[in-house]
Amino acid sequence: MPSRSIIKIILPVLVIAIAIGVFQHLKASKPERLKPELKEKIWLVEVVSVEKQMLSPTLELYGRVESPELLRAAAPGAGIVSEVLVQSGSIVKPGDMLVKLDSRDFETTLVRAESDIKDIKNQIAELKIRHSSNVSALETEQLLLELAAKEVRRMVQLKDQNLSADTILSVARSALGRQQLAVYSRQLEVESYPAQMAKLEARRNQNQANLKQARLMIERSAVVAPFDAVISSVPVSTGDRVAIGQILVELYPADSLQIRAHIPARYVTRIRQSMAQDVPQYASIMIGENSLPLELKRLAGEAEPSGIDAYFQAGASSQELRLGALLSLRFGLPAENDVIAAPYQAIYGNSRLYLLKENRLLGIDVVSAGQYIDTDGIPYMLVKSPQISAGDKLVVTHLPNAVSGLKVRSDDASQ
């Protein structure tokens, strides 16, 4: 019995020991696994040969169509619109009727002004007649004054001789005083004639101005086109009651349109230099399938930190444009030497590109000189850098993980 107990204890231990021994033998006899070799990945890229040229950068600008000769015809007075003969966008010729107000609203003012003119003319004529009468009457009054003075002197002599009573002398002196007052009054009327005439003439001039204004109001109550023009807007309708100064119609000459566009500050100096040398500068816009040329006329009088506004004239071709339109312009800057036309996909962050040197990327910082569009309409960025030479291989494949030293391979064996 004791031997069986010992066997029951030793047997499990022996089985475990044999299992451990077999596991260690299998582990020791397994084949050794080789470590993988790390190989550097090679990126396939496209390259082009660098060519330094003299090219004119092209700026992409955005402008608004404006007109410095926009005409706003306003109501000459309060009234009612009787006719509206045009609409926004209508093309009119000189003398064409545009908007008409009811002239009856202004005829009352005209009649009143004409009546005032007639009244003042009558007053002036009456004053002249009165003045002529006063001049003649003054001569008579002065003669009567002399007679009264003589009568007083005679009465004084008689009184001295005790041939006349005091009452008679007093009566003579009273008559003399009254006559003196009559002469003074008449003389005042004669002397005040120039002032009264000047006052009436001033009123006559004022009334004549009122008459001219009334006639002008009637004339302006019918708005006609003063030149070949395009109607910009008509903010009134037939039957509307308008106040004095209210806009009736807006129009502008068909050939007066200009485009105002903002030029970035870094290009302003070059443009000013070209303008100072009287070198014409042009931009262009696309109207349908046609390219419309625009000439740079002037720069704005005030600049902003971001740049300055430029004004382009369309000339006779402006009939293709409409006031207020937003347009995209291509503006040719003065030509620059030793610039590189790089495809946009070769540019990183607008200021860096990569060359292919010994099958690795070499990052180069560049300075942008603007955009260039070739004859096929393909856009390029013009860049400059003294670190790039003609014939260098420019990597045009855009790699998201591009960095100097990255191993690459050109897909063109000739490169």
KEKE-3310 file (N, C-alpha, C; in steps of 0.2 Angstrom, whole numbers, plus 5000, padded with zeros to 4 digits):
npx = (5004:5010:5019:5011:5005:5016:5019:5008:5010:5023:5021:5013:5022:5032:5027:5024:5037:5043:5035:5040:5053:5052:5046:5056:5066:5060:5059:5072:5076:5070:5070:5080:5074:5076:5080:5071:5077:5078:5072:5075:5061:5058:5052:5042:5044:5040:5049:5055:5066:5074:5071:5077:5069:5064:5049:5032:5024:5007:4994:4980:4966:4951:4938:4926:4913:4912:4906:4912:4904:4891:4874:4862:4846:4835:4819:4813:4804:4790:4778:4768:4772:4769:4773:4783:4795:4806:4816:4826:4842:4839:4844:4848:4846:4853:4841:4830:4815:4813:4808:4793:4785:4770:4766:4757:4758:4768:4764:4757:4766:4773:4764:4762:4774:4776:4765:4770:4781:4775:4768:4779:4785:4775:4775:4787:4786:4776:4783:4793:4785:4779:4791:4795:4784:4786:4799:4795:4785:4793:4801:4790:4786:4798:4798:4786:4790:4800:4792:4784:4794:4798:4786:4785:4797:4792:4781:4788:4794:4784:4779:4789:4787:4775:4764:4758:4749:4754:4748:4746:4759:4763:4754:4760:4773:4769:4764:4776:4783:4776:4777:4791:4791:4784:4792:4804:4798:4795:4807:4813:4806:4811:4824:4825:4822:4832:4835:4822:4820:4831:4827:4815:4820:4828:4818:4812:4822:4823:4811:4812:4821:4814:4804:4812:4816:4804:4801:4812:4809:4798:4803:4812:4804:4801:4811:4825:4837:4853:4864:4871:4867:4866:4852:4853:4845:4827:4819:4806:4788:4774:4762:4767:4769:4781:4795:4803:4820:4820:4826:4823:4828:4842:4857:4871:4885:4888:4901:4909:4912:4922:4934:4936:4949:4958:4975:4988:5000:5013:5016:5014:5025:5032:5022:5020:5032:5033:5022:5027:5036:5028:5024:5012:5000:4991:4976:4965:4948:4937:4923:4910:4916:4925:4940:4942:4951:4958:4964:4976:4972:4974:4980:4972:4970:4971:4980:4980:4984:4985:4986:4983:4969:4966:4962:4954:4951:4938:4935:4928:4923:4916:4903:4899:4899:4891:4885:4891:4894:4904:4920:4933:4950:4964:4979:4994:5010:5025:5038:5050:5066:5076:5067:5057:5046:5035:5026:5010:5008:5021:5024:5026:5018:5018:5030:5041:5050:5056:5071:5079:5092:5105:5096:5089:5078:5080:5076:5071:5070:5060:5056:5040:5035:5023:5010:5009:5002:5002:5002:4993:4984:4987:4991:5005:5017:5027:5044:5058:5075:5092:5098:5095:5099:5099:5094:5093:5085:5068:5056:5040:5030:5019:5022:5015:5023:5035:5052:5068:5081:5073:5072:5070:5064:5066:5053:5056:5068:5078:5080)
npy = (4994:5006:5008:5010:5023:5031:5029:5036:5049:5052:5049:5059:5070:5065:5065:5078:5083:5076:5082:5095:5094:5089:5101:5110:5104:5105:5119:5122:5116:5123:5131:5146:5162:5174:5191:5205:5215:5232:5243:5258:5268:5273:5286:5289:5302:5317:5327:5343:5353:5367:5384:5399:5415:5430:5437:5443:5446:5441:5448:5442:5450:5458:5467:5481:5488:5505:5522:5538:5548:5547:5551:5559:5563:5574:5578:5594:5600:5598:5586:5576:5561:5559:5552:5538:5533:5525:5511:5502:5498:5502:5509:5525:5540:5557:5569:5560:5557:5554:5553:5561:5574:5580:5595:5605:5606:5615:5626:5636:5642:5648:5657:5665:5671:5678:5687:5694:5701:5709:5717:5724:5731:5740:5747:5753:5761:5769:5775:5783:5792:5799:5804:5813:5822:5826:5833:5844:5849:5853:5863:5873:5873:5879:5891:5897:5896:5906:5917:5917:5920:5933:5940:5939:5947:5959:5961:5963:5975:5983:5982:5988:6001:6003:6000:5989:5975:5964:5952:5950:5949:5937:5928:5928:5923:5910:5905:5905:5895:5884:5882:5880:5867:5860:5861:5854:5842:5838:5839:5829:5818:5819:5817:5804:5796:5788:5778:5772:5768:5759:5749:5744:5740:5729:5721:5718:5711:5700:5695:5692:5682:5672:5670:5665:5653:5647:5644:5636:5625:5620:5617:5607:5598:5589:5576:5574:5564:5569:5565:5551:5537:5525:5518:5517:5516:5517:5524:5528:5527:5529:5540:5542:5552:5564:5572:5588:5587:5573:5558:5554:5547:5538:5538:5535:5539:5529:5526:5529:5520:5513:5502:5498:5491:5482:5483:5473:5478:5475:5476:5489:5498:5495:5497:5510:5515:5511:5519:5532:5532:5533:5521:5512:5502:5487:5478:5464:5457:5444:5443:5434:5424:5433:5443:5458:5472:5483:5498:5505:5519:5527:5528:5527:5541:5539:5527:5510:5500:5487:5489:5498:5506:5504:5511:5506:5509:5506:5511:5512:5500:5498:5497:5484:5481:5483:5494:5492:5479:5464:5459:5448:5452:5451:5457:5463:5464:5474:5467:5455:5449:5434:5425:5410:5400:5391:5376:5376:5365:5362:5370:5373:5379:5392:5397:5389:5376:5360:5353:5340:5332:5321:5310:5313:5324:5342:5355:5372:5389:5401:5417:5424:5431:5434:5429:5419:5417:5406:5404:5394:5396:5390:5392:5398:5400:5413:5413:5417:5414:5414:5402:5393:5386:5388:5374:5365:5352:5352:5347:5342:5334:5334:5330:5324:5322:5328:5332:5339:5328:5317:5302:5300:5296:5299:5298:5299:5292:5299:5310)
npz = (5000:5004:4994:4982:4985:4984:4971:4965:4968:4962:4949:4942:4943:4936:4923:4920:4920:4909:4899:4900:4896:4883:4877:4879:4871:4858:4857:4856:4845:4834:4818:4814:4813:4800:4801:4793:4779:4779:4766:4758:4752:4735:4727:4713:4701:4691:4681:4674:4664:4669:4664:4662:4659:4650:4655:4656:4670:4675:4683:4692:4694:4702:4698:4698:4688:4685:4683:4680:4676:4679:4677:4687:4686:4693:4701:4697:4706:4717:4712:4700:4692:4675:4664:4660:4650:4647:4652:4664:4657:4645:4629:4624:4614:4610:4615:4616:4625:4642:4655:4661:4670:4676:4669:4674:4687:4688:4681:4688:4697:4687:4681:4692:4694:4682:4684:4695:4689:4680:4689:4696:4686:4683:4695:4694:4683:4688:4699:4692:4685:4697:4702:4692:4693:4706:4705:4697:4705:4716:4711:4710:4723:4729:4723:4729:4742:4742:4739:4751:4760:4756:4759:4773:4776:4771:4779:4791:4789:4788:4800:4808:4804:4810:4803:4802:4810:4824:4823:4809:4805:4812:4805:4792:4795:4799:4788:4780:4787:4785:4772:4770:4776:4767:4756:4761:4762:4749:4743:4750:4744:4731:4733:4738:4728:4719:4729:4731:4718:4716:4725:4719:4707:4712:4717:4705:4698:4706:4704:4690:4691:4698:4688:4678:4684:4686:4673:4669:4678:4672:4660:4664:4669:4659:4656:4646:4636:4636:4629:4620:4628:4642:4651:4668:4680:4684:4696:4698:4694:4683:4688:4701:4715:4717:4727:4728:4721:4721:4714:4697:4686:4681:4672:4660:4650:4636:4633:4644:4654:4667:4675:4691:4700:4713:4717:4723:4736:4734:4720:4716:4715:4704:4694:4695:4691:4678:4673:4675:4665:4654:4648:4640:4649:4650:4653:4652:4649:4648:4638:4635:4621:4618:4620:4629:4628:4641:4646:4657:4666:4677:4694:4711:4722:4735:4745:4752:4766:4760:4747:4731:4722:4705:4690:4675:4658:4646:4634:4618:4618:4629:4628:4629:4643:4659:4671:4688:4687:4692:4688:4682:4679:4669:4671:4664:4670:4670:4661:4667:4670:4670:4676:4681:4674:4683:4685:4694:4702:4706:4716:4733:4747:4741:4740:4739:4731:4723:4718:4707:4713:4711:4712:4723:4733:4733:4742:4738:4742:4735:4727:4723:4708:4702:4691:4676:4660:4647:4629:4627:4637:4649:4666:4675:4688:4691:4697:4706:4710:4716:4718:4709:4693:4675:4666:4677:4686:4688:4700:4696:4701:4713:4729:4744:4755:4753:4756:4759:4753:4752:4743:4726:4710:4693:4680:4668:4658:4651:4658)
capx = (5000:5014:5022:5006:5004:5022:5018:5003:5013:5029:5019:5011:5028:5036:5024:5026:5045:5044:5032:5044:5059:5050:5045:5063:5069:5057:5060:5079:5078:5066:5074:5081:5070:5080:5077:5070:5081:5074:5074:5072:5057:5060:5046:5043:5042:5041:5054:5056:5072:5073:5073:5076:5067:5061:5042:5028:5019:5000:4990:4972:4962:4944:4936:4919:4912:4909:4906:4913:4899:4884:4870:4856:4841:4830:4813:4814:4799:4785:4774:4766:4775:4764:4775:4789:4796:4812:4817:4833:4845:4837:4849:4844:4850:4852:4834:4825:4811:4815:4803:4789:4781:4764:4768:4752:4761:4773:4762:4755:4772:4775:4759:4763:4781:4774:4761:4775:4785:4771:4767:4784:4786:4770:4777:4793:4783:4773:4788:4796:4780:4779:4797:4795:4780:4790:4804:4792:4782:4798:4802:4785:4786:4803:4795:4781:4794:4803:4786:4782:4799:4797:4780:4788:4801:4788:4777:4792:4796:4777:4778:4794:4784:4769:4759:4755:4748:4758:4744:4747:4766:4763:4751:4765:4778:4767:4764:4783:4785:4772:4780:4797:4790:4782:4799:4808:4795:4795:4814:4815:4804:4815:4831:4824:4820:4836:4834:4816:4821:4835:4823:4810:4824:4830:4813:4811:4827:4821:4805:4814:4824:4808:4801:4817:4816:4798:4802:4817:4806:4793:4808:4815:4799:4802:4818:4827:4844:4858:4869:4870:4868:4862:4848:4855:4839:4822:4816:4799:4783:4768:4757:4770:4771:4788:4797:4809:4826:4820:4829:4819:4831:4850:4860:4878:4887:4889:4908:4912:4913:4929:4934:4941:4952:4963:4982:4992:5005:5020:5017:5013:5031:5034:5017:5021:5038:5031:5017:5031:5040:5023:5023:5005:4999:4984:4973:4960:4943:4933:4916:4909:4922:4930:4944:4941:4956:4957:4970:4976:4972:4977:4979:4968:4973:4973:4982:4978:4990:4985:4988:4979:4965:4968:4956:4955:4946:4937:4934:4922:4921:4913:4895:4898:4899:4886:4887:4890:4896:4910:4923:4940:4954:4971:4983:5001:5015:5031:5042:5055:5072:5078:5061:5056:5039:5035:5019:5008:5009:5028:5025:5024:5017:5019:5037:5046:5050:5061:5075:5081:5099:5108:5091:5086:5075:5083:5071:5074:5065:5059:5052:5035:5035:5017:5007:5010:4998:5005:4997:4988:4980:4989:4994:5011:5019:5034:5048:5065:5080:5099:5101:5093:5102:5096:5095:5092:5079:5063:5051:5034:5025:5017:5022:5013:5028:5041:5056:5075:5084:5069:5075:5065:5067:5062:5050:5059:5075:5082:5081)
capy = (5000:5012:5009:5013:5030:5034:5030:5041:5055:5053:5048:5066:5074:5063:5067:5085:5084:5074:5087:5101:5092:5089:5108:5113:5101:5108:5126:5123:5114:5127:5135:5153:5167:5179:5198:5208:5220:5238:5246:5265:5269:5277:5289:5291:5309:5320:5333:5347:5357:5374:5388:5406:5419:5437:5436:5448:5442:5442:5448:5441:5456:5458:5474:5483:5493:5511:5527:5544:5553:5545:5557:5558:5568:5574:5582:5601:5602:5593:5585:5569:5558:5558:5547:5535:5531:5520:5506:5500:5495:5505:5513:5531:5545:5564:5572:5556:5558:5548:5554:5567:5576:5584:5602:5609:5607:5621:5632:5641:5646:5652:5663:5670:5675:5683:5693:5698:5705:5715:5722:5728:5735:5745:5751:5757:5766:5774:5779:5787:5797:5802:5807:5819:5826:5829:5838:5850:5852:5855:5870:5877:5874:5883:5898:5899:5898:5913:5922:5918:5924:5940:5942:5940:5953:5965:5962:5965:5982:5987:5982:5993:6007:6003:6000:5982:5972:5958:5946:5949:5946:5930:5924:5927:5918:5903:5903:5903:5889:5878:5882:5877:5860:5857:5861:5849:5835:5837:5838:5822:5813:5819:5814:5797:5792:5783:5772:5768:5764:5753:5744:5741:5736:5723:5716:5716:5706:5694:5692:5689:5676:5668:5668:5660:5647:5643:5642:5631:5620:5617:5613:5601:5593:5583:5574:5571:5562:5574:5562:5543:5534:5518:5519:5513:5514:5522:5522:5530:5524:5533:5541:5543:5559:5565:5578:5591:5584:5566:5555:5552:5542:5538:5536:5536:5538:5522:5525:5532:5515:5511:5496:5499:5485:5483:5480:5472:5483:5473:5477:5496:5502:5493:5500:5518:5517:5511:5525:5538:5532:5533:5515:5510:5495:5485:5472:5461:5453:5440:5444:5428:5421:5438:5446:5465:5476:5488:5502:5508:5526:5531:5525:5531:5546:5537:5520:5507:5495:5481:5491:5504:5505:5506:5513:5504:5512:5501:5515:5511:5493:5498:5495:5477:5481:5486:5497:5488:5472:5462:5456:5446:5455:5449:5463:5462:5469:5475:5461:5454:5445:5428:5422:5404:5398:5384:5374:5377:5359:5361:5375:5372:5385:5398:5400:5383:5371:5355:5351:5333:5332:5314:5306:5316:5331:5348:5361:5379:5394:5406:5423:5424:5437:5434:5423:5419:5412:5405:5405:5389:5397:5387:5396:5396:5405:5415:5413:5419:5412:5414:5395:5389:5388:5385:5367:5361:5348:5354:5341:5345:5330:5336:5325:5326:5321:5331:5335:5338:5322:5311:5298:5299:5293:5302:5293:5300:5290:5304:5315)
capz = (5000:5004:4987:4978:4987:4982:4963:4963:4969:4958:4942:4939:4943:4930:4917:4919:4919:4902:4895:4900:4893:4876:4875:4878:4865:4852:4856:4855:4838:4829:4813:4816:4808:4798:4801:4786:4777:4777:4760:4757:4746:4730:4724:4705:4700:4684:4681:4668:4664:4671:4659:4664:4653:4652:4654:4659:4675:4674:4689:4692:4698:4702:4698:4698:4683:4687:4678:4684:4672:4680:4678:4691:4684:4699:4700:4699:4711:4719:4706:4699:4686:4670:4659:4660:4643:4647:4657:4666:4652:4638:4626:4622:4610:4613:4614:4618:4631:4647:4661:4661:4675:4674:4669:4677:4694:4688:4678:4693:4698:4681:4681:4698:4692:4677:4687:4699:4684:4677:4694:4697:4680:4684:4700:4692:4679:4693:4703:4687:4684:4703:4702:4687:4696:4712:4703:4695:4711:4720:4709:4712:4731:4731:4722:4734:4748:4741:4740:4758:4763:4754:4762:4780:4776:4770:4785:4796:4787:4789:4808:4810:4803:4814:4798:4802:4817:4825:4821:4802:4804:4814:4800:4787:4797:4799:4780:4778:4790:4782:4765:4771:4777:4761:4752:4764:4761:4742:4742:4752:4739:4725:4734:4739:4721:4718:4733:4729:4711:4717:4728:4715:4702:4715:4717:4698:4696:4710:4700:4684:4693:4699:4681:4674:4688:4684:4666:4670:4681:4667:4655:4667:4671:4654:4656:4640:4636:4634:4625:4619:4635:4644:4657:4674:4684:4684:4702:4698:4690:4681:4694:4708:4717:4719:4730:4725:4722:4721:4708:4692:4681:4681:4665:4659:4643:4634:4632:4649:4659:4669:4679:4697:4703:4718:4715:4729:4737:4731:4713:4715:4713:4697:4690:4695:4687:4670:4671:4675:4659:4649:4645:4641:4652:4648:4656:4648:4652:4643:4637:4630:4619:4615:4625:4629:4631:4645:4647:4664:4665:4683:4701:4715:4725:4742:4745:4758:4767:4756:4740:4729:4717:4699:4685:4668:4653:4641:4628:4614:4619:4635:4627:4631:4650:4662:4678:4694:4686:4695:4683:4683:4675:4668:4670:4662:4673:4666:4660:4672:4667:4674:4680:4679:4674:4686:4686:4701:4706:4709:4721:4740:4751:4737:4741:4739:4726:4724:4712:4708:4713:4713:4714:4729:4733:4736:4743:4737:4743:4729:4727:4718:4703:4699:4687:4669:4656:4641:4623:4627:4642:4655:4671:4678:4693:4689:4703:4706:4715:4713:4719:4703:4687:4669:4665:4683:4685:4693:4701:4695:4704:4720:4734:4751:4761:4751:4761:4756:4755:4750:4737:4721:4703:4687:4676:4661:4658:4648:4663)
cpx = (5004:5017:5017:5005:5010:5022:5014:5006:5019:5026:5017:5017:5032:5034:5025:5033:5046:5041:5037:5050:5057:5049:5051:5066:5066:5058:5068:5080:5074:5071:5075:5078:5075:5076:5076:5074:5077:5077:5071:5067:5059:5053:5047:5040:5043:5045:5054:5063:5070:5075:5072:5075:5065:5054:5038:5023:5012:4997:4982:4969:4955:4942:4928:4918:4909:4909:4906:4908:4892:4880:4863:4851:4836:4824:4815:4809:4794:4780:4772:4769:4769:4766:4782:4791:4802:4812:4824:4836:4844:4843:4846:4849:4849:4845:4829:4822:4812:4809:4799:4785:4775:4765:4763:4754:4765:4770:4759:4760:4774:4770:4760:4769:4779:4770:4766:4779:4781:4769:4773:4786:4781:4772:4783:4791:4780:4778:4791:4791:4780:4785:4797:4790:4783:4795:4800:4788:4787:4800:4797:4785:4792:4801:4790:4785:4797:4798:4784:4788:4799:4791:4782:4792:4797:4784:4782:4794:4789:4777:4783:4791:4777:4763:4755:4754:4753:4754:4746:4754:4766:4760:4756:4770:4775:4766:4771:4785:4782:4775:4787:4796:4788:4788:4803:4805:4796:4802:4816:4812:4808:4822:4830:4822:4825:4836:4828:4817:4825:4831:4818:4814:4826:4825:4811:4816:4826:4815:4807:4817:4819:4805:4806:4817:4810:4798:4806:4813:4801:4798:4810:4810:4798:4809:4820:4835:4848:4863:4867:4872:4864:4859:4851:4849:4834:4818:4809:4794:4778:4763:4760:4770:4778:4790:4802:4816:4826:4822:4823:4822:4839:4852:4867:4880:4890:4897:4912:4914:4920:4928:4939:4943:4957:4969:4985:4998:5012:5021:5016:5019:5032:5029:5018:5027:5036:5026:5022:5035:5035:5023:5016:5005:4992:4982:4967:4954:4940:4926:4913:4915:4927:4934:4944:4947:4954:4964:4970:4977:4975:4976:4975:4973:4975:4974:4980:4984:4991:4987:4984:4975:4967:4962:4958:4949:4945:4936:4928:4919:4917:4905:4894:4898:4892:4888:4886:4893:4903:4914:4930:4944:4961:4975:4991:5005:5021:5035:5048:5060:5073:5073:5060:5048:5038:5027:5017:5009:5016:5029:5022:5024:5018:5026:5043:5045:5056:5064:5077:5089:5102:5102:5088:5083:5079:5078:5075:5068:5066:5055:5047:5036:5028:5015:5008:5006:5001:5000:4992:4983:4981:4993:5000:5013:5026:5038:5055:5069:5087:5102:5099:5096:5098:5098:5094:5085:5073:5058:5044:5028:5025:5017:5020:5018:5035:5045:5063:5078:5080:5071:5069:5069:5063:5059:5052:5066:5080:5084:5087)
cpy = (5006:5013:5012:5021:5034:5035:5035:5048:5057:5053:5055:5070:5072:5065:5074:5087:5082:5079:5093:5100:5092:5096:5111:5111:5104:5115:5127:5121:5117:5130:5142:5157:5173:5186:5201:5214:5226:5242:5253:5265:5274:5280:5291:5298:5311:5326:5337:5351:5364:5379:5395:5411:5426:5437:5442:5444:5445:5442:5446:5446:5455:5465:5475:5488:5499:5516:5534:5549:5550:5551:5555:5564:5568:5579:5589:5604:5597:5592:5578:5567:5556:5553:5545:5531:5526:5516:5505:5496:5498:5509:5519:5535:5552:5566:5567:5557:5552:5548:5561:5568:5580:5592:5607:5610:5613:5627:5637:5645:5650:5658:5668:5674:5680:5689:5697:5703:5711:5720:5726:5732:5741:5750:5755:5762:5772:5778:5784:5793:5802:5807:5814:5824:5830:5834:5844:5853:5855:5862:5875:5879:5879:5890:5901:5900:5905:5919:5923:5921:5931:5943:5943:5946:5959:5966:5965:5973:5986:5987:5987:6000:6008:6004:5993:5979:5966:5952:5944:5946:5939:5925:5923:5922:5911:5900:5901:5897:5883:5877:5878:5869:5857:5856:5855:5842:5833:5835:5831:5817:5813:5815:5806:5793:5787:5777:5768:5765:5758:5747:5740:5737:5729:5718:5714:5711:5700:5691:5689:5683:5671:5665:5663:5653:5643:5640:5636:5624:5616:5614:5607:5596:5587:5582:5571:5569:5567:5571:5554:5540:5528:5520:5515:5511:5519:5520:5525:5527:5530:5534:5543:5550:5560:5572:5581:5588:5576:5563:5552:5546:5543:5535:5538:5535:5531:5521:5528:5526:5514:5505:5498:5492:5487:5479:5479:5477:5481:5474:5485:5499:5501:5497:5507:5519:5516:5517:5531:5538:5532:5527:5513:5503:5493:5479:5469:5457:5449:5441:5439:5425:5427:5441:5454:5468:5482:5492:5505:5515:5530:5526:5530:5536:5544:5529:5517:5502:5489:5483:5497:5502:5508:5507:5511:5507:5507:5504:5513:5504:5492:5497:5488:5476:5484:5488:5492:5481:5470:5457:5453:5448:5451:5455:5461:5467:5470:5469:5461:5449:5440:5426:5415:5402:5391:5382:5374:5371:5358:5366:5372:5378:5392:5401:5395:5378:5366:5354:5344:5334:5325:5310:5307:5323:5336:5353:5368:5384:5399:5412:5423:5431:5438:5428:5424:5414:5412:5405:5400:5390:5394:5391:5393:5401:5406:5416:5415:5416:5411:5406:5391:5391:5385:5378:5362:5357:5349:5349:5345:5340:5332:5330:5327:5326:5323:5334:5334:5332:5316:5308:5298:5297:5296:5297:5294:5298:5295:5309:5313)
cpz = (5000:4997:4982:4979:4984:4974:4961:4964:4964:4951:4939:4938:4937:4924:4915:4917:4912:4898:4894:4896:4885:4873:4874:4872:4858:4851:4854:4847:4832:4824:4815:4811:4806:4798:4794:4785:4776:4771:4760:4751:4742:4727:4717:4704:4693:4685:4674:4669:4665:4665:4661:4658:4655:4650:4658:4664:4674:4681:4688:4697:4697:4703:4697:4692:4686:4682:4682:4681:4673:4681:4682:4689:4690:4697:4702:4704:4712:4713:4705:4692:4681:4665:4661:4654:4642:4653:4658:4660:4645:4636:4622:4618:4612:4610:4615:4625:4636:4652:4660:4667:4673:4675:4673:4684:4694:4685:4683:4695:4693:4680:4686:4697:4687:4679:4691:4694:4682:4683:4696:4692:4681:4690:4698:4688:4683:4697:4698:4686:4691:4704:4698:4690:4702:4710:4701:4701:4715:4718:4711:4719:4733:4729:4727:4741:4748:4742:4747:4762:4762:4758:4770:4780:4775:4776:4791:4795:4789:4797:4811:4809:4806:4809:4798:4809:4818:4823:4813:4801:4806:4808:4794:4789:4797:4792:4778:4781:4787:4775:4765:4772:4771:4756:4754:4762:4753:4740:4744:4747:4733:4727:4736:4733:4719:4722:4732:4722:4712:4720:4724:4709:4705:4715:4710:4696:4700:4706:4694:4685:4694:4693:4678:4678:4686:4677:4665:4673:4676:4661:4658:4669:4665:4654:4649:4640:4633:4629:4624:4626:4636:4651:4663:4678:4683:4690:4703:4693:4688:4687:4700:4709:4720:4722:4726:4726:4722:4714:4703:4688:4682:4675:4665:4652:4642:4634:4638:4655:4660:4674:4685:4700:4708:4716:4721:4730:4734:4724:4711:4712:4706:4692:4689:4691:4680:4668:4671:4668:4653:4645:4646:4644:4651:4652:4651:4652:4646:4644:4632:4628:4616:4621:4624:4632:4635:4646:4654:4663:4671:4689:4706:4719:4732:4741:4752:4760:4763:4749:4738:4723:4711:4694:4678:4664:4648:4634:4624:4615:4625:4634:4629:4639:4653:4669:4683:4693:4689:4690:4685:4677:4675:4667:4669:4665:4669:4666:4665:4669:4672:4678:4677:4680:4677:4687:4693:4705:4709:4714:4728:4744:4748:4737:4741:4734:4727:4717:4713:4707:4716:4716:4721:4729:4736:4736:4742:4738:4738:4731:4721:4714:4700:4695:4680:4666:4649:4635:4623:4633:4649:4660:4674:4683:4691:4696:4701:4711:4712:4714:4713:4697:4681:4668:4671:4682:4690:4694:4701:4698:4711:4725:4741:4756:4758:4756:4757:4758:4753:4743:4732:4714:4698:4683:4669:4661:4655:4652:4667)
residu = (MET:PRO:SER:ARG:SER:ILE:ILE:LYS:ILE:ILE:LEU:PRO:VAL:LEU:VAL:ILE:ALA:ILE:ALA:ILE:GLY:VAL:PHE:GLN:HIS:LEU:LYS:ALA:SER:LYS:PRO:GLU:ARG:LEU:LYS:PRO:GLU:LEU:LYS:GLU:LYS:ILE:TRP:LEU:VAL:GLU:VAL:VAL:SER:VAL:GLU:LYS:GLN:MET:LEU:SER:PRO:THR:LEU:GLU:LEU:TYR:GLY:ARG:VAL:GLU:SER:PRO:GLU:LEU:LEU:ARG:ALA:ALA:ALA:PRO:GLY:ALA:GLY:ILE:VAL:SER:GLU:VAL:LEU:VAL:GLN:SER:GLY:SER:ILE:VAL:LYS:PRO:GLY:ASP:MET:LEU:VAL:LYS:LEU:ASP:SER:ARG:ASP:PHE:GLU:THR:THR:LEU:VAL:ARG:ALA:GLU:SER:ASP:ILE:LYS:ASP:ILE:LYS:ASN:GLN:ILE:ALA:GLU:LEU:LYS:ILE:ARG:HIS:SER:SER:ASN:VAL:SER:ALA:LEU:GLU:THR:GLU:GLN:LEU:LEU:LEU:GLU:LEU:ALA:ALA:LYS:GLU:VAL:ARG:ARG:MET:VAL:GLN:LEU:LYS:ASP:GLN:ASN:LEU:SER:ALA:ASP:THR:ILE:LEU:SER:VAL:ALA:ARG:SER:ALA:LEU:GLY:ARG:GLN:GLN:LEU:ALA:VAL:TYR:SER:ARG:GLN:LEU:GLU:VAL:GLU:SER:TYR:PRO:ALA:GLN:MET:ALA:LYS:LEU:GLU:ALA:ARG:ARG:ASN:GLN:ASN:GLN:ALA:ASN:LEU:LYS:GLN:ALA:ARG:LEU:MET:ILE:GLU:ARG:SER:ALA:VAL:VAL:ALA:PRO:PHE:ASP:ALA:VAL:ILE:SER:SER:VAL:PRO:VAL:SER:THR:GLY:ASP:ARG:VAL:ALA:ILE:GLY:GLN:ILE:LEU:VAL:GLU:LEU:TYR:PRO:ALA:ASP:SER:LEU:GLN:ILE:ARG:ALA:HIS:ILE:PRO:ALA:ARG:TYR:VAL:THR:ARG:ILE:ARG:GLN:SER:MET:ALA:GLN:ASP:VAL:PRO:GLN:TYR:ALA:SER:ILE:MET:ILE:GLY:GLU:ASN:SER:LEU:PRO:LEU:GLU:LEU:LYS:ARG:LEU:ALA:GLY:GLU:ALA:GLU:PRO:SER:GLY:ILE:ASP:ALA:TYR:PHE:GLN:ALA:GLY:ALA:SER:SER:GLN:GLU:LEU:ARG:LEU:GLY:ALA:LEU:LEU:SER:LEU:ARG:PHE:GLY:LEU:PRO:ALA:GLU:ASN:ASP:VAL:ILE:ALA:ALA:PRO:TYR:GLN:ALA:ILE:TYR:GLY:ASN:SER:ARG:LEU:TYR:LEU:LEU:LYS:GLU:ASN:ARG:LEU:LEU:GLY:ILE:ASP:VAL:VAL:SER:ALA:GLY:GLN:TYR:ILE:ASP:THR:ASP:GLY:ILE:PRO:TYR:MET:LEU:VAL:LYS:SER:PRO:GLN:ILE:SER:ALA:GLY:ASP:LYS:LEU:VAL:VAL:THR:HIS:LEU:PRO:ASN:ALA:VAL:SER:GLY:LEU:LYS:VAL:ARG:SER:ASP:ASP:ALA:SER:GLN)
# end
